[in-house]
Amino acid sequence: MSEIKIGVIGVGGWGKNHLRVLSELRALDAICDISEERVRDNSRKYGVEGYTDVDAFLRRDLDGVIVSTPTRTHFQVALKAIGEKKNLLVEKPFTYDVQEGETLLRKAKENGVILTVGFIERFNPAMREAKRLVANGTIGAPLYLIFTRENRWPAHILDVGVILDTTIHDIDLSRWFFEKEPTIVFARTGRFGIDRERVSALTLGFPEERSSLIISNWITPRKLRQREIVGENGLISLD
Ligand SMILES: NC(=O)c1ccc[n+]([C@@H]2O[C@H](COP(=O)([O-])OP(=O)(O)OC[C@H]3O[C@@H](n4cnc5c(N)ncnc54)[C@H](O)[C@@H]3O)[C@@H](O)[C@H]2O)c1
């Protein structure tokens, strides 16, 4: 066991990746899920303590907690963790609505805990290289960014649509590349027969006439992920 002790709440499809990596880092200390079966299987697999009761899990002495539960539960789970003075990584999207997010930020400050969000694309080696090339001026100042993601709807996601689940990565990357907040947002979405949007086309307008175009599609049965950063002197194309 390393000196850092991290616990994971929510050990479903994505949480399993956190378990694997934390275990490799020898930092996994305990897990929590409302599913008894998942707790049993994973605590056995990784040889760590497992809990189905979030309150009992949070009373444990932990240096940090990862919240990898469904999006609509992030707020309640994270609020409890902050109340127990746990440093926190909350999976993307941070919260279901803005007010919840602002409340968590305020509570984290009041309790003196670190609070961060699992925007993994910022750690994607291709994205980091693109960011480096933009920062050192290789392609000149970026004029616009184009992001396209297509993949069949992941049927286990029942609580949010494509914008909060998928597009959110590219909204974050746009803010990261421009290092500014958008001042104009245009969004067109399509539900195509279900209760949440499955296709979205966004234009974000950034200061100094810069833009980001983001298309996300949960219908077409092929996996596509393309990004272009178009600058004054060149472009970076990632596939
Ligand atoms: N960073 C990324 O690229 C990335 C990728 C995939 C998913 N995610 C995020 O991870 C989160 C989880 O997604 P998933 O695909 O693993 O979902 P999932 O449904 O496969 O797993 C969620 C798990 O949380 C458990 N759970 C539900 N409510 C709980 C509660 N109140 N307390 C404790 N456990 C609870 C469920 O039993 C389940 O095991 C979502 O917010 C999703 O957006 C992030």
Ligand as a Chemical Component Dictionary entry (heavy atoms), coordinates in Angstrom:
data_LIG
# 
_chem_comp.id                   LIG 
_chem_comp.type                 NON-POLYMER 
_chem_comp.pdbx_formal_charge   0 
_chem_comp.three_letter_code    LIG 
# 
loop_
_chem_comp_atom.comp_id 
_chem_comp_atom.atom_id 
_chem_comp_atom.alt_atom_id 
_chem_comp_atom.type_symbol 
_chem_comp_atom.charge 
_chem_comp_atom.model_Cartn_x 
_chem_comp_atom.model_Cartn_y 
_chem_comp_atom.model_Cartn_z 
_chem_comp_atom.pdbx_ordinal 
LIG N1  N1  N 0  -14.139 10.554 -17.530 1  
LIG C1  C1  C 0  -14.681 9.800  -18.470 2  
LIG O1  O1  O 0  -14.225 9.783  -19.611 3  
LIG C2  C2  C 0  -15.880 8.945  -18.137 4  
LIG C3  C3  C 0  -16.184 7.828  -18.919 5  
LIG C4  C4  C 0  -17.321 7.063  -18.580 6  
LIG C5  C5  C 0  -18.127 7.445  -17.513 7  
LIG N2  N2  N 1  -17.803 8.559  -16.779 8  
LIG C6  C6  C 0  -18.659 9.006  -15.669 9  
LIG O2  O2  O 0  -18.583 8.079  -14.617 10 
LIG C7  C7  C 0  -19.819 8.047  -13.913 11 
LIG C8  C8  C 0  -20.300 6.603  -13.815 12 
LIG O3  O3  O 0  -20.539 6.102  -15.109 13 
LIG P1  P1  P 0  -20.602 4.531  -15.377 14 
LIG O4  O4  O 0  -20.631 4.403  -16.866 15 
LIG O5  O5  O -1 -19.557 3.822  -14.601 16 
LIG O6  O6  O 0  -22.054 4.170  -14.763 17 
LIG P2  P2  P 0  -22.532 2.741  -14.244 18 
LIG O7  O7  O 0  -24.015 2.837  -14.194 19 
LIG O8  O8  O 0  -21.898 1.658  -15.065 20 
LIG O9  O9  O 0  -21.937 2.623  -12.764 21 
LIG C9  C9  C 0  -22.392 3.407  -11.710 22 
LIG C10 C10 C 0  -22.213 2.627  -10.409 23 
LIG O10 O10 O 0  -22.608 3.472  -9.321  24 
LIG C11 C11 C 0  -23.418 2.705  -8.416  25 
LIG N3  N3  N 0  -24.286 3.654  -7.685  26 
LIG C12 C12 C 0  -25.417 4.260  -8.119  27 
LIG N4  N4  N 0  -25.869 5.129  -7.193  28 
LIG C13 C13 C 0  -25.022 5.048  -6.141  29 
LIG C14 C14 C 0  -24.954 5.694  -4.876  30 
LIG N5  N5  N 0  -25.863 6.611  -4.528  31 
LIG N6  N6  N 0  -23.949 5.370  -4.038  32 
LIG C15 C15 C 0  -23.020 4.441  -4.383  33 
LIG N7  N7  N 0  -23.023 3.791  -5.576  34 
LIG C16 C16 C 0  -24.006 4.101  -6.443  35 
LIG C17 C17 C 0  -24.165 1.708  -9.296  36 
LIG O11 O11 O 0  -24.603 0.578  -8.546  37 
LIG C18 C18 C 0  -23.078 1.359  -10.320 38 
LIG O12 O12 O 0  -22.274 0.274  -9.893  39 
LIG C19 C19 C 0  -20.791 8.961  -14.691 40 
LIG O13 O13 O 0  -20.834 10.224 -14.089 41 
LIG C20 C20 C 0  -20.137 9.071  -16.072 42 
LIG O14 O14 O 0  -20.427 10.276 -16.734 43 
LIG C21 C21 C 0  -16.694 9.288  -17.057 44 
# 
loop_
_chem_comp_bond.comp_id 
_chem_comp_bond.atom_id_1 
_chem_comp_bond.atom_id_2 
_chem_comp_bond.value_order 
_chem_comp_bond.pdbx_ordinal 
LIG N1  C1  SING 1  
LIG C1  O1  DOUB 2  
LIG C1  C2  SING 3  
LIG C2  C3  SING 4  
LIG C2  C21 DOUB 5  
LIG C3  C4  DOUB 6  
LIG C4  C5  SING 7  
LIG C5  N2  DOUB 8  
LIG N2  C6  SING 9  
LIG N2  C21 SING 10 
LIG C6  O2  SING 11 
LIG C6  C20 SING 12 
LIG O2  C7  SING 13 
LIG C7  C8  SING 14 
LIG C7  C19 SING 15 
LIG C8  O3  SING 16 
LIG O3  P1  SING 17 
LIG P1  O4  DOUB 18 
LIG P1  O5  SING 19 
LIG P1  O6  SING 20 
LIG O6  P2  SING 21 
LIG P2  O7  DOUB 22 
LIG P2  O8  SING 23 
LIG P2  O9  SING 24 
LIG O9  C9  SING 25 
LIG C9  C10 SING 26 
LIG C10 O10 SING 27 
LIG C10 C18 SING 28 
LIG O10 C11 SING 29 
LIG C11 N3  SING 30 
LIG C11 C17 SING 31 
LIG N3  C12 SING 32 
LIG N3  C16 SING 33 
LIG C12 N4  DOUB 34 
LIG N4  C13 SING 35 
LIG C13 C14 SING 36 
LIG C13 C16 DOUB 37 
LIG C14 N5  SING 38 
LIG C14 N6  DOUB 39 
LIG N6  C15 SING 40 
LIG C15 N7  DOUB 41 
LIG N7  C16 SING 42 
LIG C17 O11 SING 43 
LIG C17 C18 SING 44 
LIG C18 O12 SING 45 
LIG C19 O13 SING 46 
LIG C19 C20 SING 47 
LIG C20 O14 SING 48 
# 
